Amino acid sequence: MIESQAPMLEMLWERYDPRRALDERFGLSDPESASRWIAAMLDKHWGVRIDSCERIVMSGGNALAWVGTPSGRLLAKWSVAPDRFPHLMETARLTNWLHGRGLPVSVPVPARDGCLQVEVDRVSMGLQREIVGDLLDTADLHQVRAAGVTLARLQDALAVYPNADQFLAPAVSSKPLTVRVTDWLDSRADHLPMAARDTLRGLVASAPPDRLPRQLLHFDIRSANILWARGEVAAILDFEEAQHDHRIVELARTAVLLGTRYHSWGPVSAEARTGFLAGYQSERPLTPAEVDWLNIVLLWQALAVVPPGDDPTGWGPSALSQLSKEAAR
């Protein structure tokens, strides 16, 4: 029996009316209808009876619902974007495999037929148990360092995932780093100071050849996707951006974006960035080739998030501090 209180509706990123999104994107006319539909799906495919549906969060063609059950809170996550269904299935298999290797991930709950992701009536749905924790606090250097250690361990595991070839690599990530950075400078960096562009271009021109191996990576590690509880990383969430690239690209990208959340988008302090990198390297020292490229990729990733026009959260000054470090070398 579902409690009569309607679930709260929210948009994850977008400025859009959530009731309208629920109807237009998911065909559910109101929160009460959504609760009933979720209850029916979980009962039919998982044999789970829910007592309440508390909250539904939407983003694009995806939605996430927090539901109460006699055995605890669960998360039902579904998509109505058919082109994403194969990726969602592979992501469920991947997180299940990582859980088996002891990595802190949110493991899928198998459906009655053993499937980790159910596809029915143009919907793909997965179910997980709620992991209680707080989003990573990047003002706490202990947490930041632990996040670096966890990323290194996760990358080591992903490097040997037997079904990594099921995650197609974007064509851009297959190009040499020199080409990728130069293409970005030529096409997307006009709003940046000339000195910053010239410095990065010069570093790339003098860089050693890119012979770094590629592998499967999470590629969206940041505060919004890391839960902290009881003095450790409790879970790495949301593997839906998983793709192939160089470890060093994910490391640099994460060092820059580590503090970002859904509605809070700003850089971490230099101390946090340094602590994160130190934590990573305490678990997995960089190869000589990665050392040669690290500061180049860090500067590239820092400049890549500087917006044109207003910069209320300070991405520009953060990137320029990285630029100053390069100038002092």
C-alpha positions as CSV (number, residue, x, y, z in Angstrom):
1,M,0.0,0.0,0.0
2,I,1.6,3.3,-1.1
3,E,1.3,6.3,1.2
4,S,-1.0,8.9,-0.2
5,Q,1.5,11.7,0.0
6,A,2.7,12.6,-3.5
7,P,6.5,12.4,-4.2
8,M,8.4,15.7,-4.5
9,L,9.4,16.4,-8.1
10,E,12.8,18.0,-9.0
11,M,15.0,18.7,-12.1
12,L,18.6,17.6,-11.6
13,W,20.2,20.3,-13.8
14,E,17.7,21.9,-16.0
15,R,15.6,25.0,-15.4
16,Y,12.3,23.4,-16.4
17,D,8.9,22.7,-14.8
18,P,9.2,19.2,-13.3
19,R,5.5,18.4,-13.6
20,R,5.6,19.3,-17.3
21,A,8.8,17.1,-17.7
22,L,7.1,14.2,-16.0
23,D,4.2,14.4,-18.4
24,E,6.0,15.3,-21.6
25,R,9.0,13.0,-21.3
26,F,7.8,10.1,-19.2
27,G,4.0,10.0,-20.0
28,L,3.1,10.3,-16.3
29,S,0.4,12.9,-15.8
30,D,1.1,13.7,-12.1
31,P,3.2,12.6,-9.1
32,E,0.5,10.2,-7.9
33,S,0.4,8.5,-11.3
34,A,4.2,8.2,-11.2
35,S,4.1,6.6,-7.8
36,R,1.6,4.0,-8.9
37,W,3.5,3.2,-12.1
38,I,6.8,2.8,-10.1
39,A,5.0,0.6,-7.6
40,A,3.6,-1.6,-10.4
41,M,7.0,-1.9,-12.1
42,L,8.8,-3.0,-8.9
43,D,6.1,-5.4,-7.9
44,K,5.9,-7.1,-11.3
45,H,9.6,-7.3,-12.1
46,W,11.4,-7.4,-8.7
47,G,8.7,-8.7,-6.4
48,V,9.2,-5.6,-4.3
49,R,6.3,-3.9,-2.5
50,I,6.8,-0.2,-1.8
51,D,5.3,1.7,1.0
52,S,6.1,5.2,-0.3
53,C,7.6,7.1,-3.2
54,E,9.3,10.1,-1.6
55,R,11.1,12.0,-4.4
56,I,11.6,11.9,-8.2
57,V,14.5,13.7,-9.8
58,M,14.7,14.0,-13.6
59,S,17.3,14.9,-16.1
60,G,16.8,14.7,-19.9
61,G,15.1,11.3,-20.5
62,N,16.2,9.8,-17.2
63,A,14.6,9.8,-13.8
64,L,15.5,8.6,-10.3
65,A,13.0,7.8,-7.6
66,W,13.6,7.2,-3.9
67,V,11.1,4.6,-2.6
68,G,10.5,3.2,0.9
69,T,10.0,-0.6,1.3
70,P,9.7,-3.0,4.3
71,S,13.4,-3.9,3.8
72,G,14.7,-0.3,3.5
73,R,14.9,2.5,1.0
74,L,15.6,1.7,-2.7
75,L,16.5,3.8,-5.7
76,A,14.6,3.1,-9.0
77,K,16.3,4.6,-12.0
78,W,14.8,4.5,-15.4
79,S,15.3,5.9,-18.9
80,V,13.0,6.5,-21.9
81,A,15.9,7.2,-24.3
82,P,16.2,4.0,-26.3
83,D,19.6,4.8,-27.7
84,R,21.0,4.7,-24.1
85,F,19.5,1.2,-23.3
86,P,22.5,-0.9,-24.4
87,H,24.9,1.4,-22.4
88,L,22.7,1.2,-19.3
89,M,22.7,-2.6,-19.5
90,E,26.5,-2.7,-19.8
91,T,26.8,-0.2,-16.9
92,A,24.7,-2.5,-14.7
93,R,26.9,-5.4,-15.5
94,L,30.0,-3.3,-14.9
95,T,28.9,-2.1,-11.5
96,N,27.9,-5.6,-10.5
97,W,31.4,-6.8,-11.5
98,L,33.1,-4.0,-9.6
99,H,31.1,-4.8,-6.5
100,G,32.4,-8.3,-6.7
101,R,36.0,-7.0,-6.7
102,G,35.3,-5.0,-3.5
103,L,35.0,-1.5,-5.1
104,P,32.6,0.9,-3.4
105,V,29.8,1.1,-5.9
106,S,26.0,1.0,-5.9
107,V,25.3,-2.5,-7.0
108,P,22.1,-3.3,-9.0
109,V,19.4,-5.4,-7.4
110,P,18.6,-8.4,-9.7
111,A,15.0,-8.6,-11.0
112,R,13.0,-11.8,-10.6
113,D,14.4,-13.2,-13.8
114,G,18.0,-12.4,-12.8
115,C,18.3,-9.4,-15.1
116,L,20.2,-6.4,-13.7
117,Q,18.4,-4.0,-16.0
118,V,14.8,-4.5,-17.1
119,E,13.7,-3.3,-20.6
120,V,9.9,-3.2,-21.1
121,D,7.4,-0.9,-22.8
122,R,10.1,1.4,-24.1
123,V,11.6,1.9,-20.7
124,S,14.9,0.7,-19.2
125,M,14.8,0.4,-15.4
126,G,17.3,-0.6,-12.8
127,L,17.0,-0.9,-9.0
128,Q,19.6,-0.2,-6.3
129,R,19.7,-0.1,-2.5
130,E,20.2,3.4,-1.1
131,I,23.7,4.0,0.2
132,V,23.6,6.5,3.1
133,G,26.3,9.1,3.0
134,D,27.2,12.7,2.3
135,L,28.6,14.1,-0.9
136,L,32.4,14.4,-0.8
137,D,33.5,17.6,1.0
138,T,36.4,19.0,-0.9
139,A,37.2,21.4,2.0
140,D,38.2,18.3,4.0
141,L,41.7,17.3,2.7
142,H,41.4,13.8,4.2
143,Q,38.3,13.2,2.1
144,V,40.0,14.6,-1.0
145,R,43.1,12.5,-0.6
146,A,40.9,9.4,-0.1
147,A,39.1,10.2,-3.3
148,G,42.4,10.2,-5.1
149,V,43.3,6.8,-3.7
150,T,39.9,5.4,-4.7
151,L,40.2,6.7,-8.3
152,A,43.5,4.9,-8.6
153,R,42.0,1.7,-7.4
154,L,39.0,2.0,-9.6
155,Q,41.2,2.6,-12.7
156,D,43.2,-0.5,-11.8
157,A,40.1,-2.5,-11.7
158,L,38.6,-1.1,-14.9
159,A,41.9,-1.8,-16.7
160,V,41.1,-5.5,-16.4
161,Y,37.4,-5.5,-16.9
162,P,36.7,-8.4,-19.3
163,N,33.9,-6.7,-21.2
164,A,35.5,-3.2,-21.6
165,D,35.1,-3.5,-25.4
166,Q,31.3,-3.2,-24.9
167,F,31.8,0.5,-24.1
168,L,32.4,2.3,-27.4
169,A,35.1,5.0,-27.2
170,P,34.1,8.4,-28.6
171,A,36.1,9.1,-31.8
172,V,37.7,12.2,-30.2
173,S,39.4,10.2,-27.4
174,S,41.1,8.0,-30.0
175,K,43.1,10.9,-31.4
176,P,46.6,11.7,-30.0
177,L,46.6,14.2,-27.2
178,T,48.6,16.7,-29.2
179,V,45.8,16.7,-31.8
180,R,43.0,16.9,-29.2
181,V,44.5,19.8,-27.3
182,T,45.4,21.7,-30.5
183,D,42.0,21.1,-32.0
184,W,40.4,22.5,-28.8
185,L,42.7,25.6,-28.9
186,D,41.8,26.2,-32.6
187,S,38.0,25.8,-32.2
188,R,36.9,26.5,-28.6
189,A,39.4,28.8,-26.8
190,D,38.9,32.2,-28.5
191,H,37.5,33.7,-25.3
192,L,40.7,32.9,-23.3
193,P,43.6,35.3,-22.8
194,M,46.2,35.0,-25.6
195,A,48.9,34.3,-23.1
196,A,47.1,31.3,-21.7
197,R,46.5,29.9,-25.2
198,D,50.1,30.5,-26.3
199,T,51.5,28.9,-23.1
200,L,49.4,25.7,-23.6
201,R,50.2,25.6,-27.3
202,G,53.9,25.9,-26.6
203,L,53.7,23.1,-24.0
204,V,51.9,20.8,-26.4
205,A,54.5,21.6,-29.2
206,S,57.3,20.5,-27.0
207,A,55.6,17.5,-25.4
208,P,56.9,14.0,-26.0
209,P,54.9,11.7,-28.3
210,D,51.6,10.5,-26.9
211,R,52.2,6.8,-26.3
212,L,49.9,6.5,-23.3
213,P,47.6,3.5,-23.2
214,R,43.8,3.8,-23.3
215,Q,41.4,1.9,-21.1
216,L,37.8,2.0,-19.8
217,L,37.3,4.9,-17.3
218,H,34.4,6.2,-15.2
219,F,35.0,9.7,-16.6
220,D,32.6,11.6,-14.3
221,I,34.3,11.4,-10.9
222,R,33.4,14.5,-8.8
223,S,31.7,15.5,-5.5
224,A,28.2,14.9,-7.0
225,N,29.1,11.2,-7.6
226,I,31.1,10.3,-4.5
227,L,29.5,9.5,-1.2
228,W,31.4,9.7,2.1
229,A,30.4,7.9,5.3
230,R,32.1,6.5,8.4
231,G,35.5,8.0,7.5
232,E,35.8,6.5,4.0
233,V,34.5,6.7,0.4
234,A,31.2,4.8,0.7
235,A,30.3,4.8,-3.0
236,I,31.2,6.0,-6.4
237,L,28.0,6.7,-8.3
238,D,26.8,7.1,-11.9
239,F,28.9,5.2,-14.4
240,E,26.8,6.3,-17.3
241,E,29.6,8.4,-18.8
242,A,32.0,5.4,-18.8
243,Q,34.3,5.5,-21.8
244,H,37.8,4.8,-23.1
245,D,40.6,7.3,-22.7
246,H,44.0,7.8,-21.0
247,R,44.1,7.5,-17.2
248,I,46.0,10.8,-17.1
249,V,43.1,12.6,-18.8
250,E,40.6,11.3,-16.2
251,L,43.0,12.2,-13.4
252,A,43.5,15.8,-14.6
253,R,39.8,16.2,-15.4
254,T,38.8,15.0,-11.9
255,A,41.4,17.2,-10.2
256,V,39.8,20.2,-11.9
257,L,36.1,19.2,-11.5
258,L,36.3,17.4,-8.1
259,G,34.2,20.0,-6.3
260,T,31.3,20.3,-8.7
261,R,27.8,19.3,-7.8
262,Y,24.4,19.6,-9.4
263,H,23.8,23.3,-8.6
264,S,27.3,24.3,-7.4
265,W,29.8,24.5,-10.2
266,G,33.2,25.9,-9.1
267,P,36.8,25.0,-8.8
268,V,38.5,23.4,-5.7
269,S,41.4,25.1,-3.9
270,A,44.9,24.5,-5.0
271,E,45.5,22.6,-1.8
272,A,42.6,20.3,-2.6
273,R,43.8,19.7,-6.1
274,T,47.3,18.9,-4.8
275,G,46.0,16.6,-2.1
276,F,43.8,14.7,-4.6
277,L,46.8,14.2,-6.9
278,A,49.0,13.1,-4.0
279,G,46.4,10.6,-2.8
280,Y,46.2,9.1,-6.3
281,Q,49.9,8.8,-6.7
282,S,50.3,7.2,-3.2
283,E,48.3,4.3,-4.6
284,R,49.5,4.3,-8.1
285,P,52.6,6.3,-9.1
286,L,52.6,7.9,-12.5
287,T,54.6,6.4,-15.3
288,P,57.4,8.6,-16.8
289,A,55.2,9.3,-19.8
290,E,52.3,10.3,-17.6
291,V,54.5,12.6,-15.6
292,D,55.6,14.3,-18.9
293,W,51.9,15.0,-19.8
294,L,50.2,15.6,-16.4
295,N,50.7,19.4,-16.1
296,I,49.9,19.9,-19.8
297,V,46.6,18.1,-19.4
298,L,45.8,19.8,-16.1
299,L,46.2,23.2,-17.7
300,W,44.1,22.1,-20.7
301,Q,41.3,20.8,-18.4
302,A,41.4,23.9,-16.2
303,L,41.2,26.3,-19.2
304,A,38.5,24.1,-20.8
305,V,35.9,24.9,-18.1
306,V,36.5,28.7,-18.1
307,P,33.2,30.2,-19.4
308,P,33.0,33.0,-21.9
309,G,31.7,36.1,-20.3
310,D,30.7,36.1,-16.6
311,D,32.6,33.8,-14.4
312,P,30.9,34.0,-11.0
313,T,32.6,30.9,-9.4
314,G,36.1,31.7,-10.4
315,W,37.1,29.2,-13.0
316,G,39.3,31.8,-14.7
317,P,41.5,32.7,-11.7
318,S,41.8,29.0,-10.9
319,A,43.1,28.2,-14.4
320,L,45.4,31.2,-14.3
321,S,46.9,29.9,-11.0
322,Q,47.7,26.7,-12.9
323,L,49.2,28.8,-15.7
324,S,51.4,30.7,-13.2
325,K,52.7,27.4,-11.9
326,E,53.7,26.5,-15.5
327,A,55.4,29.9,-16.0
328,A,57.4,29.4,-12.8
329,R,58.9,26.0,-14.0
